[in-house]
Amino acid sequence: MKKYELIETKLLTPLGKPLYQVKALRAFGTIKEGDLGGLIESETNLSHSGYCWVYENALVFENGQVFGDAQVFGNAEISGNARVSDNSWVYENALVSGNALVFENAKISGNAVVFGDSKVFDYAQVFQNSVLFGK
């Protein structure tokens, strides 16, 4: 059962593809039916399973994925082939891209950038102006 629908916007990804705002079709977790969320490029960016959600001004595009019970909010951005899952949070102005994986309760915040083949997991936190890349 779908938990959200896509609402057309006039906004575009950096590569010129359309972005859609998510709107909850049912209540789950702290989300109420009708709540508006952040922006995604397609339904492949946000799972219909679990309590995962893209909030506020957050953006998920390209092949980025949010699933499980992950939360993306603030001005956070998920792109490339990045995956955010489990109970992880990406928020504030954080950027996760490339083939990066964020899982198992990890938190990425502030102006932190995680990219390349990086893996952040097991309650790890990357914050402020940190940059994490490579393997």
Protein Blocks (a to p, Z undefined) as FASTA:
>chain_A
ZZbdcdddfbdcfkopacdddddfbdehjbcehiacdddfbfklpcfehjbdcehjbcce
hjbccehjbccehjbdcehjbccehjbdcehjbccehjbdceehiacehjbdcehjbdce
ehiacehjbccehZZ
